[in-house]
Amino acid sequence: MKFVDEVKIHVKAGDGGDGAVAWRREKFIPRGGPAGGDGGNGGDVVLEVDPQLSTLLDYRYIREHKARNGEKGSGSDMNGKDGADLVLRVPPGTVVKDAGTGEQLCDLGTAGERVVIAKGGRGGLGNMNFATSTNQAPRYAEDGTPGEERDLVLELKLLADVGIVGYPNAGKSTLISRISRARPKIADYPFTTLTPNLGVVGWRERSFVVADIPGLIEGAHAGAGLGHQFLRHVERCRVLIHLVEGANPEPGRAPKADLDAIDAELAAYSEELARKPQLVAVTKIDIPEARAAGVKLQKLLGRRKKPVPVHLVSAVTGEGLDALLDAVGRALFKEARPHRGGGGKKLAKPRARA
């Protein structure tokens, strides 16, 4: 299925039905009077979260969505039928914005969550409602009001606990395929991954969702590469794994330079991204040059005022993956490491009973 994470649609709620002008003409009732019924209310346009959906593909091809109008009122005091609501199902993580102003209208993340995005028009009153002691035969009724109409932008932001970021071909897809059952496309050229991939990772007796974010390069926040299309998916992640390729054949590329470049892109896109907890991992250490570069980066970042741990991992051999997942699990669930004694205040032994 094609992955679509941003669409623009037009929604129109149903119009209210007009009230009726009618009179009672029944046997044995010589003075029937007004009997025009009310018009029905127009249907609402409702957005509902469907956890079975993972893309906005359906709205790429169908842009116009209109709810049903309310029926007109009729004689014999009969009201018109209300128009049926139009329910548009969207995947979890959908953000709805007004296309004209850019204002965020709602953020839909919980399964089954519903929001009325366009309110249907109100049905008009029939002439039976306007009868008074001084106007016993009103010859007018009320028109229904039009339903709301608006242009919307739907943006999908993946609901993942952990986001894997890094330059193309850094090994993100290989890593997610090794730690989960996700099976993304893997090849030895840049921009192999064109859509984010999700995988569920089991850790001890818990689990968390990992997303492989493709296409980040220098200048991504300004539209370079594919990063501008997928940076939004990192915003919901609680922890980031920053993969750095240890042995890169391109001139001018080095682990420290790659790390700083992607961090700068995240900060340029959103200050909130720059503040997220981040784990650094040097990949492909089964290659001797990559292992040496990883050890060098460990020493370099370890000398900072606030040392940054660097994990050395290989998705091919599995080396370092358990330690990396433990670090991710502790960051997500804030589990304290087991206490190994020393430094704690000893509790007094209970006194023996007499």
C-alpha positions as CSV (number, residue, x, y, z in Angstrom):
1,M,0.0,0.0,0.0
2,K,1.3,3.4,-0.9
3,F,2.2,5.6,2.1
4,V,0.5,9.0,2.0
5,D,0.9,11.3,5.0
6,E,-0.5,14.6,3.8
7,V,-3.6,15.5,1.9
8,K,-5.9,18.5,1.3
9,I,-9.6,17.9,1.2
10,H,-12.8,19.9,1.1
11,V,-15.7,19.0,3.4
12,K,-19.3,20.3,3.4
13,A,-21.8,19.6,6.0
14,G,-25.5,19.1,5.0
15,D,-27.8,22.0,4.7
16,G,-30.9,22.2,6.9
17,G,-34.3,21.5,5.3
18,D,-36.8,24.3,4.8
19,G,-39.9,24.5,7.0
20,A,-43.3,24.0,5.3
21,V,-46.3,26.2,4.8
22,A,-49.3,23.9,5.0
23,W,-52.9,23.8,6.4
24,R,-55.0,21.2,8.0
25,R,-57.9,20.1,5.9
26,E,-59.5,17.3,7.9
27,K,-63.1,16.1,8.3
28,F,-64.9,17.3,11.4
29,I,-62.2,20.0,11.9
30,P,-63.6,23.1,10.3
31,R,-60.9,25.4,11.5
32,G,-57.7,23.3,11.0
33,G,-55.2,26.1,11.0
34,P,-51.5,25.9,10.1
35,A,-49.9,22.5,9.9
36,G,-46.5,23.0,8.3
37,G,-43.7,20.8,9.8
38,D,-40.1,21.7,10.5
39,G,-37.2,20.9,8.2
40,G,-34.6,18.3,9.2
41,N,-31.1,19.2,10.3
42,G,-28.2,18.7,8.0
43,G,-25.7,16.0,8.6
44,D,-22.4,16.7,10.3
45,V,-19.0,15.8,8.9
46,V,-17.2,13.7,11.5
47,L,-13.6,12.5,11.7
48,E,-13.1,9.2,13.5
49,V,-9.9,7.4,14.3
50,D,-9.6,3.9,12.9
51,P,-6.6,2.0,14.3
52,Q,-6.7,-0.4,11.2
53,L,-5.6,2.5,8.9
54,S,-2.0,3.5,8.5
55,T,-2.2,6.0,5.6
56,L,-4.3,8.8,4.2
57,L,-4.3,7.2,0.7
58,D,-8.1,7.1,0.4
59,Y,-8.2,10.9,0.5
60,R,-5.5,11.4,-2.1
61,Y,-8.1,10.5,-4.9
62,I,-11.3,11.6,-3.3
63,R,-11.0,15.3,-2.3
64,E,-14.7,16.4,-2.0
65,H,-16.8,15.1,0.9
66,K,-20.3,16.2,1.6
67,A,-22.9,15.1,4.2
68,R,-26.5,14.7,3.4
69,N,-29.0,17.6,3.6
70,G,-32.0,17.6,5.9
71,E,-35.4,17.0,4.3
72,K,-38.0,19.7,3.9
73,G,-40.9,19.7,6.3
74,S,-44.4,18.7,5.0
75,G,-48.0,19.0,5.9
76,S,-49.9,17.4,8.7
77,D,-47.3,18.6,11.2
78,M,-44.7,16.2,9.8
79,N,-41.1,17.2,10.2
80,G,-38.4,16.5,7.7
81,K,-35.8,13.7,8.3
82,D,-32.4,14.7,9.5
83,G,-29.5,14.3,7.1
84,A,-27.1,11.4,7.8
85,D,-23.7,12.3,9.2
86,L,-20.7,11.7,7.0
87,V,-18.0,9.8,9.0
88,L,-14.5,10.0,7.6
89,R,-12.1,7.5,9.0
90,V,-8.5,8.5,9.6
91,P,-5.4,6.7,11.0
92,P,-4.2,7.4,14.6
93,G,-1.8,10.3,14.7
94,T,-3.8,12.5,12.2
95,V,-3.4,16.3,12.7
96,V,-6.2,18.4,11.2
97,K,-5.5,22.0,10.1
98,D,-7.4,24.7,8.4
99,A,-6.1,25.0,4.9
100,G,-6.6,28.8,4.8
101,T,-5.1,29.9,8.1
102,G,-2.9,26.9,9.0
103,E,-4.6,26.8,12.4
104,Q,-4.5,23.3,14.0
105,L,-8.1,22.2,14.7
106,C,-7.5,18.9,16.4
107,D,-5.0,16.1,16.9
108,L,-6.5,12.6,16.7
109,G,-4.5,9.9,18.4
110,T,-6.8,7.6,20.3
111,A,-8.7,4.7,18.7
112,G,-12.4,5.5,18.3
113,E,-11.9,9.2,19.0
114,R,-14.4,11.3,17.1
115,V,-14.7,15.1,16.3
116,V,-17.2,17.1,14.4
117,I,-15.2,19.0,11.9
118,A,-18.1,20.6,10.0
119,K,-21.5,21.2,11.7
120,G,-24.7,20.6,9.7
121,G,-27.2,23.4,9.1
122,R,-30.3,23.8,11.3
123,G,-33.7,22.9,9.9
124,G,-36.2,25.7,9.4
125,L,-39.4,26.0,11.4
126,G,-42.7,25.3,9.7
127,N,-45.6,27.8,9.8
128,M,-47.2,25.9,12.7
129,N,-44.6,27.4,14.9
130,F,-45.5,31.0,14.1
131,A,-49.2,30.8,15.0
132,T,-50.2,33.3,17.7
133,S,-53.5,34.7,19.1
134,T,-53.1,37.7,16.8
135,N,-51.7,35.8,13.8
136,Q,-53.6,32.5,13.6
137,A,-52.8,31.8,9.9
138,P,-49.1,32.6,9.3
139,R,-48.3,32.2,5.6
140,Y,-44.6,31.9,6.0
141,A,-42.0,29.4,7.2
142,E,-38.3,29.5,8.0
143,D,-35.6,28.5,5.6
144,G,-32.9,26.0,6.7
145,T,-29.4,27.3,7.4
146,P,-26.5,26.1,5.2
147,G,-24.0,23.6,6.7
148,E,-20.4,24.5,7.4
149,E,-18.0,24.3,4.5
150,R,-14.2,24.3,4.8
151,D,-10.9,23.3,3.3
152,L,-8.8,21.0,5.5
153,V,-5.2,19.7,5.5
154,L,-4.8,16.3,7.0
155,E,-1.2,15.4,8.2
156,L,-0.3,12.0,9.5
157,K,2.4,11.9,12.2
158,L,3.4,8.3,13.1
159,L,2.8,7.2,16.7
160,A,6.1,5.7,17.5
161,D,8.0,5.6,20.8
162,V,11.5,5.6,19.2
163,G,12.6,7.2,16.0
164,I,15.8,6.1,14.2
165,V,17.4,9.0,12.4
166,G,20.6,9.4,10.4
167,Y,22.1,9.9,7.0
168,P,20.9,7.7,4.1
169,N,22.5,4.3,4.0
170,A,23.6,4.5,7.6
171,G,21.9,1.2,8.4
172,K,18.5,2.3,9.8
173,S,16.5,-0.2,7.8
174,T,18.9,-3.0,8.6
175,L,18.7,-2.2,12.3
176,I,14.9,-2.1,12.4
177,S,14.7,-5.4,10.5
178,R,17.1,-7.0,13.1
179,I,15.4,-5.8,16.3
180,S,11.8,-6.2,15.0
181,R,9.7,-8.1,12.5
182,A,9.6,-5.2,10.1
183,R,10.9,-6.1,6.6
184,P,11.8,-2.8,4.9
185,K,13.6,-2.6,1.6
186,I,17.4,-2.9,2.1
187,A,20.0,-2.1,-0.5
188,D,23.5,-0.6,-0.7
189,Y,22.5,2.8,-2.2
190,P,21.2,6.0,-0.6
191,F,17.5,6.7,-0.3
192,T,16.5,3.1,-0.5
193,T,13.7,3.8,2.0
194,L,11.1,6.1,0.6
195,T,8.5,5.7,3.4
196,P,8.8,5.4,7.2
197,N,8.8,1.8,8.5
198,L,7.3,0.8,11.8
199,G,8.4,-2.2,13.9
200,V,7.4,-3.5,17.4
201,V,10.4,-4.4,19.6
202,G,10.1,-6.7,22.5
203,W,12.2,-5.6,25.5
204,R,12.2,-7.8,28.7
205,E,8.4,-8.1,29.4
206,R,7.5,-4.9,27.6
207,S,7.4,-3.6,24.0
208,F,7.8,-0.4,22.2
209,V,7.3,0.9,18.6
210,V,10.3,2.0,16.5
211,A,10.1,4.1,13.4
212,D,12.8,4.3,10.7
213,I,12.7,7.9,9.4
214,P,14.1,8.1,5.9
215,G,15.8,10.8,3.8
216,L,17.6,13.0,6.4
217,I,20.5,14.9,4.9
218,E,22.0,18.3,5.4
219,G,19.4,20.9,4.5
220,A,16.5,18.6,5.1
221,H,14.5,21.2,7.0
222,A,14.6,23.4,3.9
223,G,13.5,20.7,1.5
224,A,16.7,18.9,0.6
225,G,16.4,15.2,0.1
226,L,13.3,13.6,1.5
227,G,13.7,14.8,5.1
228,H,11.2,17.7,4.8
229,Q,8.5,15.1,4.0
230,F,9.2,12.9,7.0
231,L,10.6,15.1,9.8
232,R,7.1,15.5,11.2
233,H,7.1,11.8,12.1
234,V,9.9,12.3,14.5
235,E,7.9,14.9,16.6
236,R,5.9,12.3,18.5
237,C,8.8,10.0,19.3
238,R,9.9,10.0,22.9
239,V,13.5,8.9,22.3
240,L,15.7,9.2,19.2
241,I,18.4,6.7,18.1
242,H,20.9,8.6,16.0
243,L,22.8,6.2,13.7
244,V,26.2,7.2,12.5
245,E,28.0,5.3,9.8
246,G,31.5,4.5,10.9
247,A,33.2,3.8,7.6
248,N,31.8,6.1,4.9
249,P,33.6,6.2,1.6
250,E,32.4,9.7,0.6
251,P,35.0,12.5,1.0
252,G,34.4,14.9,3.8
253,R,32.2,12.6,5.7
254,A,33.1,11.6,9.3
255,P,31.0,10.4,12.2
256,K,31.3,13.6,14.2
257,A,30.4,15.8,11.2
258,D,27.4,13.6,10.3
259,L,26.2,13.7,13.9
260,D,26.4,17.5,14.1
261,A,24.8,18.0,10.7
262,I,21.7,15.9,11.5
263,D,21.4,17.4,15.0
264,A,21.4,20.8,13.3
265,E,18.6,19.8,11.0
266,L,16.5,18.5,13.8
267,A,17.0,21.8,15.8
268,A,16.3,23.9,12.7
269,Y,13.0,22.0,12.1
270,S,11.8,22.2,15.7
271,E,13.4,23.2,19.0
272,E,11.4,20.4,20.7
273,L,13.2,17.8,18.6
274,A,16.5,19.2,19.7
275,R,15.5,18.6,23.3
276,K,14.4,15.0,22.9
277,P,16.5,12.3,24.6
278,Q,19.0,10.9,22.0
279,L,21.1,7.8,21.9
280,V,24.2,7.8,19.6
281,A,25.2,4.5,17.9
282,V,28.0,3.9,15.4
283,T,26.9,1.2,12.9
284,K,28.7,-1.4,10.8
285,I,31.4,-2.1,13.4
286,D,32.0,-5.5,11.8
287,I,34.1,-3.4,9.4
288,P,37.5,-2.6,11.1
289,E,37.5,1.0,9.9
290,A,34.1,1.6,11.3
291,R,35.0,0.1,14.7
292,A,38.1,2.4,14.9
293,A,36.0,5.4,14.0
294,G,33.4,4.5,16.6
295,V,36.1,4.2,19.4
296,K,37.4,7.6,18.3
297,L,33.9,9.1,18.5
298,Q,33.5,7.5,22.0
299,K,36.6,9.2,23.3
300,L,35.7,12.5,21.6
301,L,32.2,12.7,23.1
302,G,33.3,11.3,26.4
303,R,35.5,14.3,27.0
304,R,32.6,16.7,26.9
305,K,31.5,18.6,30.0
306,K,28.4,16.4,29.8
307,P,29.7,13.1,28.4
308,V,27.6,11.4,25.7
309,P,27.6,7.6,25.6
310,V,28.3,6.1,22.2
311,H,27.1,2.6,21.4
312,L,29.0,0.5,18.9
313,V,26.6,-1.9,17.0
314,S,26.5,-4.2,14.1
315,A,23.2,-5.2,12.7
316,V,24.9,-8.0,10.7
317,T,26.6,-9.8,13.7
318,G,24.2,-8.5,16.4
319,E,27.1,-7.1,18.5
320,G,26.0,-4.2,20.8
321,L,22.3,-4.5,20.0
322,D,21.3,-5.8,23.4
323,A,23.1,-3.0,25.1
324,L,21.5,-0.4,22.8
325,L,18.0,-1.8,23.4
326,D,18.6,-1.8,27.2
327,A,19.6,1.9,26.9
328,V,16.4,2.6,24.9
329,G,14.2,0.7,27.3
330,R,15.7,2.6,30.3
331,A,15.1,5.9,28.6
332,L,11.5,5.1,27.7
333,F,10.4,3.5,30.9
334,K,12.9,5.3,33.2
335,E,14.0,2.1,34.9
336,A,16.7,2.5,37.4
337,R,19.8,0.2,37.1
338,P,20.1,-2.4,39.8
339,H,21.8,-1.1,42.9
340,R,25.2,-2.7,43.4
341,G,25.8,-1.7,47.0
342,G,27.7,1.1,48.7
343,G,26.7,4.7,49.5
344,G,23.3,3.8,50.9
345,K,22.2,4.3,54.4
346,K,21.8,1.0,56.2
347,L,18.6,0.3,58.0
348,A,18.7,-0.6,61.7
349,K,18.1,-4.2,62.5
350,P,14.8,-4.9,64.2
351,R,15.1,-5.5,67.9
352,A,14.4,-8.9,69.3
353,R,11.2,-9.2,71.2
354,A,11.5,-9.7,74.9
